[in-house]
Amino acid sequence: MAVKRFSRAGLLLLIAILLFWLWYWRAADYTSNALAGTYTYAGNGETSTLVLKRDQTFQQQLNRDGASEHAQGSWRRYGESGVAFSKEFLPVSTVKAEPDGYTRGEVRKVFLELVPVIVLGPDRVNGPRFHGSFF
């Protein structure tokens, strides 16, 4: 009987270690590859879909005031959590491109540090947020 309990405890410990490792692998990954994916924004009467590709290019669709705009450009990571979009990026809400033409933001992760969010503009707390998906 004691062997069965020991085996069950060992199996549960192994599963817990595996789950922790999988969570950490996803939560700690801030590389460009981890940031690639589809992001959406909705606010202030605007909606935008942003697709970040692994080759560090993006495609964006912005719907504002009944009109739809499309853009293609490049993006890059900088620092620990920064992301910069080329001059082709269509800013949303009150965000403006910086003097060098780039629109900058910060990558954050929500929901157990698993889901990426890109916060644009100088207000990294309340700025417009492009929400990514878990997968």
DSSP file (Angstrom, degrees, kcal/mol; ACC not computed):
  #  RESIDUE AA STRUCTURE BP1 BP2  ACC     N-H-->O    O-->H-N    N-H-->O    O-->H-N    TCO  KAPPA ALPHA  PHI   PSI    X-CA   Y-CA   Z-CA
    1    1 A M     >        0   0    0      0, 0.0     4,-1.9     0, 0.0     5,-0.2   0.000 360.0 360.0 360.0 -39.5    0.0    0.0    0.0
    2    2 A A  H  >  +     0   0    0      1,-0.2     4,-2.3     2,-0.2     5,-0.1   0.844 360.0  55.0 -66.5 -32.6    2.8    2.4    0.8
    3    3 A V  H  > S+     0   0    0      2,-0.2     4,-2.7     1,-0.2    -1,-0.2   0.891 106.0  51.9 -67.0 -39.0    4.4    1.7   -2.6
    4    4 A K  H  > S+     0   0    0      2,-0.2     4,-2.5     1,-0.2    -2,-0.2   0.914 111.0  47.0 -63.5 -42.9    1.2    2.7   -4.3
    5    5 A R  H  X S+     0   0    0     -4,-1.9     4,-2.7     2,-0.2    -2,-0.2   0.905 112.8  49.7 -63.8 -41.6    1.0    6.0   -2.4
    6    6 A F  H  X S+     0   0    0     -4,-2.3     4,-2.4     2,-0.2    -2,-0.2   0.913 111.8  48.2 -64.1 -42.7    4.7    6.7   -3.1
    7    7 A S  H  X S+     0   0    0     -4,-2.7     4,-2.3     2,-0.2    -2,-0.2   0.913 113.0  47.7 -63.9 -43.1    4.1    6.0   -6.8
    8    8 A R  H  X S+     0   0    0     -4,-2.5     4,-2.5     2,-0.2    -2,-0.2   0.915 113.0  48.2 -65.1 -42.9    1.1    8.2   -7.0
    9    9 A A  H  X S+     0   0    0     -4,-2.7     4,-2.4     2,-0.2    -2,-0.2   0.900 111.9  50.2 -64.0 -40.6    2.9   11.0   -5.1
   10   10 A G  H  X S+     0   0    0     -4,-2.4     4,-2.3     2,-0.2    -2,-0.2   0.898 111.0  48.7 -64.1 -41.0    5.9   10.7   -7.5
   11   11 A L  H  X S+     0   0    0     -4,-2.3     4,-2.4     2,-0.2    -2,-0.2   0.915 111.8  48.8 -65.7 -43.0    3.6   10.8  -10.5
   12   12 A L  H  X S+     0   0    0     -4,-2.5     4,-2.5     2,-0.2    -2,-0.2   0.895 111.5  50.0 -63.5 -39.7    1.8   13.9   -9.2
   13   13 A L  H  X S+     0   0    0     -4,-2.4     4,-2.4     2,-0.2    -2,-0.2   0.914 110.4  50.0 -64.3 -42.3    5.2   15.6   -8.5
   14   14 A L  H  X S+     0   0    0     -4,-2.3     4,-2.3     2,-0.2    -2,-0.2   0.906 111.7  48.2 -62.8 -42.4    6.4   14.8  -12.0
   15   15 A I  H  X S+     0   0    0     -4,-2.4     4,-2.7     2,-0.2    -2,-0.2   0.909 111.1  50.9 -64.4 -42.1    3.2   16.2  -13.5
   16   16 A A  H  X S+     0   0    0     -4,-2.5     4,-2.4     2,-0.2    -2,-0.2   0.910 111.1  48.0 -62.6 -42.4    3.5   19.4  -11.4
   17   17 A I  H  X S+     0   0    0     -4,-2.4     4,-2.5     2,-0.2    -1,-0.2   0.911 112.3  49.4 -64.4 -42.2    7.1   19.9  -12.5
   18   18 A L  H  X S+     0   0    0     -4,-2.3     4,-2.5     2,-0.2    -2,-0.2   0.923 111.8  48.2 -63.4 -45.1    6.1   19.4  -16.1
   19   19 A L  H  X S+     0   0    0     -4,-2.7     4,-2.4     2,-0.2    -2,-0.2   0.903 112.3  49.1 -62.8 -41.4    3.3   21.9  -15.9
   20   20 A F  H  X S+     0   0    0     -4,-2.4     4,-2.9     2,-0.2     5,-0.2   0.928 110.9  50.1 -63.2 -44.2    5.5   24.4  -14.2
   21   21 A W  H  X S+     0   0    0     -4,-2.5     4,-2.6     2,-0.2    -2,-0.2   0.919 111.5  48.2 -61.7 -44.2    8.2   24.0  -16.9
   22   22 A L  H  X S+     0   0    0     -4,-2.5     4,-1.6     2,-0.2    -1,-0.2   0.911 113.3  48.0 -62.5 -42.6    5.6   24.4  -19.7
   23   23 A W  H  X S+     0   0    0     -4,-2.4     4,-3.2     1,-0.2     5,-0.2   0.947 113.5  46.7 -62.3 -48.3    4.2   27.6  -18.0
   24   24 A Y  H  X S+     0   0    0     -4,-2.9     4,-2.5     1,-0.2    -2,-0.2   0.898 107.6  56.9 -62.6 -41.2    7.7   29.0  -17.4
   25   25 A W  H  < S+     0   0    0     -4,-2.6    -1,-0.2    -5,-0.2     4,-0.2   0.890 117.1  35.0 -57.4 -40.7    8.7   28.3  -21.0
   26   26 A R  H >< S+     0   0    0     -4,-1.6     3,-0.8    -3,-0.2    -2,-0.2   0.907 118.9  48.9 -80.4 -43.9    5.8   30.3  -22.3
   27   27 A A  H 3< S+     0   0    0     -4,-3.2    -2,-0.2     1,-0.2    -3,-0.2   0.828 112.7  46.4 -69.0 -33.9    5.7   33.0  -19.6
   28   28 A A  T 3< S+     0   0    0     -4,-2.5     2,-0.9    -5,-0.2    -1,-0.2   0.481  86.4 104.5 -89.9  -2.0    9.4   33.9  -19.8
   29   29 A D    <   +     0   0    0     -3,-0.8    -4,-0.0    -4,-0.2    -1,-0.0  -0.716  28.4 153.9 -88.2 108.4    9.6   34.0  -23.6
   30   30 A Y        +     0   0    0     -2,-0.9    -1,-0.1     4,-0.0    77,-0.1   0.031  32.3 128.9-115.8  22.2    9.8   37.7  -24.7
   31   31 A T  S  > S-     0   0    0      1,-0.1     4,-1.3    46,-0.0     3,-0.1  -0.213  75.4-104.6 -73.4 168.9   11.6   36.9  -28.0
   32   32 A S  H  > S+     0   0    0      1,-0.2     4,-1.3     2,-0.2     3,-0.3   0.881 121.4  56.2 -60.9 -38.8   10.5   38.2  -31.4
   33   33 A N  H  4 S+     0   0    0      1,-0.2     3,-0.3     2,-0.2    -1,-0.2   0.880 105.6  51.0 -62.4 -37.2    9.2   34.7  -32.3
   34   34 A A  H  4 S+     0   0    0      1,-0.2    -1,-0.2    -3,-0.1    -2,-0.2   0.790 108.4  52.9 -70.8 -26.2    7.0   34.7  -29.1
   35   35 A L  H  < S+     0   0    0     -4,-1.3    -1,-0.2    -3,-0.3    -2,-0.2   0.717  84.1 106.5 -81.7 -22.1    5.5   38.1  -30.0
   36   36 A A     <  +     0   0    0     -4,-1.3     2,-0.3    -3,-0.3    17,-0.2  -0.312  53.6  77.7 -59.7 138.5    4.5   37.0  -33.6
   37   37 A G  E    S-A   52   0A   0     15,-1.8    15,-3.1    95,-0.0     2,-0.4  -0.953  81.9 -49.7 152.9-169.4    0.8   36.5  -33.9
   38   38 A T  E     -A   51   0A   0     -2,-0.3    95,-0.4    13,-0.2     2,-0.3  -0.851  45.9-175.2-105.3 133.5   -2.5   38.4  -34.3
   39   39 A Y  E     -A   50   0A   0     11,-3.0    11,-3.0    -2,-0.4     2,-0.4  -0.936   6.5-157.0-126.6 147.4   -3.5   41.3  -32.1
   40   40 A T  E     -AB  49 131A   0     91,-2.1    91,-2.9    -2,-0.3     2,-0.4  -0.950   4.8-168.1-128.2 148.5   -6.7   43.2  -31.9
   41   41 A Y  E     +A   48   0A   0      7,-2.5     7,-2.4    -2,-0.4     2,-0.3  -0.992   7.1 174.9-131.8 139.9   -7.6   46.7  -30.7
   42   42 A A  E     +A   47   0A   0     -2,-0.4     2,-0.3    87,-0.4     5,-0.2  -0.937  29.5 104.4-145.3 122.7  -11.1   48.2  -30.1
   43   43 A G  E >   +A   46   0A   0      3,-2.4     3,-2.0    -2,-0.3    50,-0.2  -0.867  61.6  29.3 173.3 154.7  -11.7   51.6  -28.5
   44   44 A N  T 3  S-     0   0    0      1,-0.3     3,-0.1    -2,-0.3    49,-0.1   0.828 129.4 -55.3  52.7  37.5  -12.7   55.2  -29.2
   45   45 A G  T 3  S+     0   0    0      1,-0.3    20,-0.7    19,-0.1     2,-0.3   0.624 117.5 109.2  74.5  12.5  -14.8   54.1  -32.2
   46   46 A E  E <   -AC  43  64A   0     -3,-2.0    -3,-2.4    18,-0.1     2,-0.4  -0.882  45.5-170.2-119.9 150.4  -11.8   52.3  -33.8
   47   47 A T  E     -AC  42  63A   0     16,-1.9    16,-3.2    -2,-0.3     2,-0.4  -0.993  10.4-179.8-134.0 145.0  -11.0   48.7  -34.4
   48   48 A S  E     -AC  41  62A   0     -7,-2.4    -7,-2.5    -2,-0.4     2,-0.5  -0.999  17.3-157.4-146.1 140.0   -7.7   47.4  -35.6
   49   49 A T  E     -AC  40  61A   0     12,-2.4    12,-2.3    -2,-0.4     2,-0.5  -0.983  14.7-169.8-116.8 127.9   -6.2   44.0  -36.4
   50   50 A L  E     -AC  39  60A   0    -11,-3.0   -11,-3.0    -2,-0.5     2,-0.6  -0.974   6.0-165.0-122.9 122.4   -2.4   43.7  -36.3
   51   51 A V  E     -AC  38  59A   0      8,-3.2     8,-1.8    -2,-0.5     2,-0.6  -0.932   5.3-163.6-110.8 114.0   -0.6   40.7  -37.6
   52   52 A L  E     -AC  37  58A   0    -15,-3.1   -15,-1.8    -2,-0.6     2,-0.2  -0.860  11.7-154.1 -96.7 124.5    3.1   40.5  -36.5
   53   53 A K    >   -     0   0    0      4,-3.0     3,-1.7    -2,-0.6     4,-0.2  -0.634  24.8-117.0 -99.1 157.0    5.1   38.0  -38.6
   54   54 A R  T 3  S+     0   0    0      1,-0.3    -1,-0.1    -2,-0.2   -19,-0.1   0.749 113.3  64.4 -63.6 -24.9    8.2   36.1  -37.5
   55   55 A D  T 3  S-     0   0    0      2,-0.1    -1,-0.3   -22,-0.0     3,-0.1   0.297 121.6-106.9 -82.9  12.5   10.2   37.8  -40.2
   56   56 A Q  S <  S+     0   0    0     -3,-1.7    19,-2.0     1,-0.3     2,-0.3   0.817  82.2 120.8  64.7  37.3    9.5   41.1  -38.3
   57   57 A T  E     - D   0  74A   0     17,-0.3    -4,-3.0    -4,-0.2     2,-0.3  -0.844  44.6-156.2-114.5 161.6    7.0   42.5  -40.8
   58   58 A F  E     -CD  52  73A   0     15,-2.4    15,-1.7    -2,-0.3     2,-0.4  -0.953  13.3-155.7-136.3 158.5    3.5   43.4  -40.0
   59   59 A Q  E     -CD  51  72A   0     -8,-1.8    -8,-3.2    -2,-0.3     2,-0.4  -0.988  20.5-173.7-126.6 140.2    0.1   43.8  -41.7
   60   60 A Q  E     -CD  50  71A   0     11,-2.7    11,-2.4    -2,-0.4     2,-0.4  -0.995  16.6-166.1-139.5 141.5   -2.5   46.1  -40.2
   61   61 A Q  E     -CD  49  70A   0    -12,-2.3   -12,-2.4    -2,-0.4     2,-0.5  -0.999  12.2-170.9-124.3 128.9   -6.1   46.9  -40.9
   62   62 A L  E     -CD  48  69A   0      7,-2.7     7,-2.9    -2,-0.4     2,-0.6  -0.982   6.9-164.2-123.5 126.0   -7.7   49.9  -39.2
   63   63 A N  E     +CD  47  68A   0    -16,-3.2   -16,-1.9    -2,-0.5     2,-0.4  -0.949  22.0 159.1-110.8 119.7  -11.4   50.7  -39.3
   64   64 A R  E >   -CD  46  67A   0      3,-2.7     3,-2.3    -2,-0.6   -18,-0.1  -0.990  64.3  -9.9-144.7 130.1  -12.2   54.3  -38.2
   65   65 A D  T 3  S-     0   0    0    -20,-0.7     3,-0.1    -2,-0.4    -1,-0.1   0.857 127.8 -53.7  52.2  40.5  -15.3   56.4  -38.9
   66   66 A G  T 3  S+     0   0    0      1,-0.2     2,-0.3     0, 0.0    -1,-0.3   0.419 117.4 109.9  78.6  -2.7  -16.6   53.9  -41.5
   67   67 A A  E <   -D   64   0A   0     -3,-2.3    -3,-2.7     2,-0.0     2,-0.5  -0.812  56.1-147.4-107.4 147.7  -13.4   53.9  -43.5
   68   68 A S  E     -D   63   0A   0     -2,-0.3     2,-0.3    -5,-0.2    -5,-0.2  -0.950  13.3-173.0-117.0 131.9  -10.9   51.0  -43.6
   69   69 A E  E     -D   62   0A   0     -7,-2.9    -7,-2.7    -2,-0.5     2,-0.4  -0.921   6.4-156.8-121.4 149.2   -7.1   51.5  -44.0
   70   70 A H  E     +D   61   0A   0     -2,-0.3     2,-0.3    -9,-0.2    -9,-0.2  -0.944  11.6 179.8-124.5 146.8   -4.4   48.9  -44.6
   71   71 A A  E     -D   60   0A   0    -11,-2.4   -11,-2.7    -2,-0.4     2,-0.4  -0.993  12.3-167.6-145.0 151.6   -0.7   49.1  -43.8
   72   72 A Q  E     +D   59   0A   0     -2,-0.3     2,-0.2   -13,-0.2   -13,-0.2  -0.996  31.7 121.0-135.5 138.9    2.4   46.9  -44.2
   73   73 A G  E     -D   58   0A   0    -15,-1.7   -15,-2.4    -2,-0.4     2,-0.3  -0.832  51.4 -75.2-166.2-155.4    5.7   47.6  -42.5
   74   74 A S  E     -D   57   0A   0    -17,-0.3    12,-2.7    -2,-0.2     2,-0.3  -0.840  28.8-165.5-124.4 161.4    8.3   46.3  -40.2
   75   75 A W  E     -E   85   0A   0    -19,-2.0     2,-0.3    -2,-0.3    10,-0.2  -0.960   4.6-171.3-140.8 158.4    8.6   46.0  -36.4
   76   76 A R  E     -E   84   0A   0      8,-2.1     8,-2.7    -2,-0.3     2,-0.3  -0.990  20.9-122.4-149.3 156.3   11.5   45.3  -34.0
   77   77 A R  E     +E   83   0A   0     -2,-0.3     2,-0.3     6,-0.2     6,-0.2  -0.705  28.9 178.8 -93.0 149.2   12.1   44.5  -30.4
   78   78 A Y  E  >  -E   82   0A   0      4,-1.8     4,-1.8    -2,-0.3     3,-0.2  -0.987  48.3  -8.6-148.5 151.5   14.3   46.7  -28.2
   79   79 A G  T  4 S-     0   0    0     -2,-0.3    -2,-0.0     1,-0.2     0, 0.0  -0.165 110.3 -45.5  59.5-157.4   15.3   46.6  -24.6
   80   80 A E  T  4 S-     0   0    0      1,-0.1    -1,-0.2    -3,-0.1    -3,-0.0   0.866 134.3  -1.3 -76.9 -36.9   13.5   44.1  -22.3
   81   81 A S  T  4 S+     0   0    0     -3,-0.2    26,-3.4    24,-0.1    -2,-0.2   0.279  95.9 123.5-140.4  12.8    9.9   44.7  -23.4
   82   82 A G  E  <  -EF  78 106A   0     -4,-1.8    -4,-1.8    24,-0.2     2,-0.3  -0.469  32.7-172.9 -82.8 151.1    9.9   47.4  -26.0
   83   83 A V  E     -EF  77 105A   0     22,-2.1    22,-2.5    -6,-0.2     2,-0.4  -0.995   4.2-163.4-140.1 137.5    8.5   47.1  -29.5
   84   84 A A  E     -EF  76 104A   0     -8,-2.7    -8,-2.1    -2,-0.3     2,-0.4  -0.977   4.2-155.2-126.8 135.9    8.8   49.7  -32.3
   85   85 A F  E     -EF  75 103A   0     18,-2.8    18,-2.0    -2,-0.4   -10,-0.2  -0.878  24.9-112.2-110.1 140.4    6.7   49.8  -35.5
   86   86 A S    >   -     0   0    0    -12,-2.7     3,-2.2    -2,-0.4    17,-0.2  -0.033  42.3 -87.9 -65.2 173.2    7.9   51.5  -38.7
   87   87 A K  T 3  S+     0   0    0      1,-0.3    -1,-0.1    13,-0.1    10,-0.1   0.653 121.5  70.0 -61.8 -17.1    6.4   54.7  -40.1
   88   88 A E  T 3  S+     0   0    0    -14,-0.1    -1,-0.3     2,-0.1   -15,-0.1   0.677  72.2 113.4 -74.1 -16.5    3.7   52.7  -42.0
   89   89 A F    <   -     0   0    0     -3,-2.2     8,-0.1   -15,-0.2   -17,-0.0  -0.286  68.7-132.6 -58.0 137.2    2.0   51.8  -38.8
   90   90 A L        -     0   0    0    -21,-0.1    -1,-0.1   -19,-0.1    -2,-0.1  -0.827  24.2-137.1 -95.1 103.0   -1.5   53.3  -38.5
   91   91 A P        -     0   0    0      0, 0.0     2,-0.3     0, 0.0     5,-0.1  -0.252  15.8-145.4 -62.5 145.8   -1.6   54.8  -34.9
   92   92 A V    >   -     0   0    0      4,-0.1     3,-1.9    36,-0.0   -48,-0.1  -0.746  55.4 -13.6-108.6 158.7   -4.8   54.3  -33.0
   93   93 A S  T 3  S-     0   0    0     -2,-0.3    34,-0.0     1,-0.3   -50,-0.0  -0.234 126.7 -24.8  55.5-130.1   -6.6   56.5  -30.5
   94   94 A T  T 3  S+     0   0    0      2,-0.1    -1,-0.3     0, 0.0     2,-0.2   0.352 101.6 122.7 -97.2   5.3   -4.4   59.4  -29.4
   95   95 A V    <   -     0   0    0     -3,-1.9     2,-0.3    26,-0.1     8,-0.0  -0.471  41.4-168.6 -72.0 136.4   -1.1   57.7  -30.1
   96   96 A K        -     0   0    0     -2,-0.2     2,-0.1    -5,-0.1    25,-0.1  -0.893  27.2-102.4-122.1 153.3    1.3   59.5  -32.4
   97   97 A A        -     0   0    0     -2,-0.3     6,-0.2     6,-0.1     5,-0.1  -0.441  42.8-113.3 -68.5 150.0    4.4   58.4  -34.2
   98   98 A E    >   -     0   0    0      4,-3.1     3,-2.9    -2,-0.1    -1,-0.1  -0.333  36.7 -91.6 -79.5 167.5    7.6   59.8  -32.6
   99   99 A P  T 3  S+     0   0    0      0, 0.0    -1,-0.1     0, 0.0    -2,-0.1   0.777 127.1  58.1 -53.5 -28.7    9.9   62.3  -34.4
  100  100 A D  T 3  S-     0   0    0      2,-0.2   -13,-0.1     1,-0.1     3,-0.1   0.460 120.2-109.2 -81.9   1.6   11.9   59.4  -35.9
  101  101 A G  S <  S+     0   0    0     -3,-2.9     2,-0.2     1,-0.3    -1,-0.1   0.234  80.0 121.9  94.1 -13.5    8.8   58.0  -37.5
  102  102 A Y        -     0   0    0     -5,-0.1    -4,-3.1   -15,-0.1     2,-0.5  -0.582  54.2-145.1 -84.9 145.1    8.5   55.0  -35.2
  103  103 A T  E     -F   85   0A   0    -18,-2.0   -18,-2.8    -6,-0.2     2,-0.3  -0.956  27.1-158.7-103.8 123.8    5.4   54.2  -33.1
  104  104 A R  E     +F   84   0A   0     -2,-0.5    17,-1.9   -20,-0.2     2,-0.3  -0.722  19.2 159.0-110.5 154.7    6.6   52.6  -29.9
  105  105 A G  E     -FG  83 120A   0    -22,-2.5   -22,-2.1    -2,-0.3     2,-0.4  -0.886  32.1-110.9-153.7-175.6    5.0   50.4  -27.3
  106  106 A E  E     -FG  82 119A   0     13,-2.5    13,-2.9    -2,-0.3     2,-0.5  -0.982  21.6-131.2-130.2 139.0    5.7   47.9  -24.5
  107  107 A V  E     + G   0 118A   0    -26,-3.4     2,-0.3    -2,-0.4    11,-0.2  -0.785  30.8 172.8 -91.1 128.3    4.9   44.2  -24.4
  108  108 A R  E     - G   0 117A   0      9,-3.1     9,-3.1    -2,-0.5     2,-0.4  -0.878  21.8-138.3-125.3 162.4    3.2   43.0  -21.3
  109  109 A K  E     - G   0 116A   0     -2,-0.3     2,-0.2     7,-0.2     4,-0.1  -0.982  19.7-176.8-124.9 138.5    1.7   39.6  -20.5
  110  110 A V  E  >> + G   0 115A   0      5,-2.8     5,-2.6    -2,-0.4     4,-1.5  -0.672  53.3  49.0-122.5 177.5   -1.6   39.0  -18.7
  111  111 A F  T >45S-     0   0    0     -2,-0.2     3,-1.3     1,-0.2    -1,-0.2   0.981 138.9 -25.7  50.1  78.5   -3.5   35.9  -17.5
  112  112 A L  T 345S-     0   0    0      1,-0.3    -1,-0.2     2,-0.1    -2,-0.1   0.769 114.9 -69.2  59.9  29.2   -0.7   34.1  -15.6
  113  113 A E  T 345S+     0   0    0     -4,-0.1    -1,-0.3     2,-0.1    -2,-0.2   0.784 116.8 107.4  63.7  29.7    1.9   35.8  -17.8
  114  114 A L  T <<5 +     0   0    0     -4,-1.5    -3,-0.2    -3,-1.3    -2,-0.1   0.711  58.2  65.6-108.9 -26.5    0.7   33.8  -20.8
  115  115 A V  E   <S-G  110   0A   0     -5,-2.6    -5,-2.8    -4,-0.2    -1,-0.1  -0.884  76.3-135.8-107.6 119.8   -1.2   36.2  -23.1
  116  116 A P  E     -G  109   0A   0      0, 0.0    16,-2.4     0, 0.0     2,-0.4  -0.450  20.0-174.3 -76.0 144.8    0.8   39.1  -24.7
  117  117 A V  E     -GH 108 131A   0     -9,-3.1    -9,-3.1    14,-0.2     2,-0.6  -0.997  14.9-147.2-134.3 135.6   -0.6   42.6  -24.8
  118  118 A I  E     -GH 107 130A   0     12,-2.6    12,-2.8    -2,-0.4     2,-0.6  -0.930  11.6-162.3-106.5 118.2    1.1   45.5  -26.7
  119  119 A V  E     -GH 106 129A   0    -13,-2.9   -13,-2.5    -2,-0.6    10,-0.2  -0.887  13.4-154.3-101.6 122.8    0.5   48.9  -24.9
  120  120 A L  E     +G  105   0A   0      8,-2.6   -15,-0.2    -2,-0.6     3,-0.2  -0.564  44.4  21.4 -98.2 159.3    1.2   51.9  -27.2
  121  121 A G  S    S-     0   0    0    -17,-1.9     6,-0.1    -2,-0.2   -26,-0.1  -0.081  99.6 -57.9  83.8 179.5    2.2   55.4  -26.5
  122  122 A P  S    S+     0   0    0      0, 0.0     2,-1.2     0, 0.0    -1,-0.2   0.740 116.4  77.4 -73.6 -23.1    3.9   57.1  -23.6
  123  123 A D     >  +     0   0    0     -3,-0.2     4,-1.8     1,-0.2    -3,-0.1  -0.714  57.4 178.1 -90.3  92.3    1.2   56.0  -21.0
  124  124 A R  T  4 S+     0   0    0     -2,-1.2    -1,-0.2     1,-0.2    -3,-0.1   0.522  77.5  48.6 -75.1  -4.7    2.2   52.4  -20.5
  125  125 A V  T  4 S+     0   0    0     -3,-0.1    -1,-0.2    -6,-0.0    -2,-0.1   0.846 128.2  16.0 -96.9 -47.8   -0.5   51.9  -17.9
  126  126 A N  T  4 S+     0   0    0     -7,-0.0    -2,-0.2     2,-0.0     3,-0.1   0.304  94.6 121.4-112.5   7.6   -3.6   53.4  -19.7
  127  127 A G  S  < S-     0   0    0     -4,-1.8    -6,-0.1     1,-0.2   -34,-0.1  -0.143  77.8 -70.2 -68.5 167.1   -2.5   53.5  -23.3
  128  128 A P        -     0   0    0      0, 0.0    -8,-2.6     0, 0.0     2,-0.5  -0.306  54.8-146.0 -58.1 139.6   -4.3   51.8  -26.1
  129  129 A R  E     - H   0 119A   0    -10,-0.2     2,-0.7   -87,-0.1   -87,-0.4  -0.944  14.0-157.3-120.1 126.1   -3.8   48.0  -25.9
  130  130 A F  E     - H   0 118A   0    -12,-2.8   -12,-2.6    -2,-0.5     2,-0.5  -0.901  24.7-147.0 -93.4 118.7   -3.5   45.5  -28.7
  131  131 A H  E     -BH  40 117A   0    -91,-2.9   -91,-2.1    -2,-0.7   -14,-0.2  -0.759  10.8-159.1 -95.0 129.3   -4.6   42.1  -27.2
  132  132 A G        -     0   0    0    -16,-2.4     2,-0.3    -2,-0.5   -93,-0.2  -0.240  18.4-111.2 -89.7-175.9   -3.0   38.9  -28.4
  133  133 A S        -     0   0    0    -95,-0.4    -1,-0.1     1,-0.1   -95,-0.0  -0.798  19.3-116.8-117.7 163.1   -4.3   35.4  -28.1
  134  134 A F              0   0    0     -2,-0.3    -1,-0.1     1,-0.2    -2,-0.0   0.875 360.0 360.0 -66.3 -38.2   -3.0   32.5  -26.1
  135  135 A F              0   0    0    -20,-0.0    -1,-0.2    -3,-0.0   -20,-0.0   0.407 360.0 360.0-106.4 360.0   -2.2   30.4  -29.1
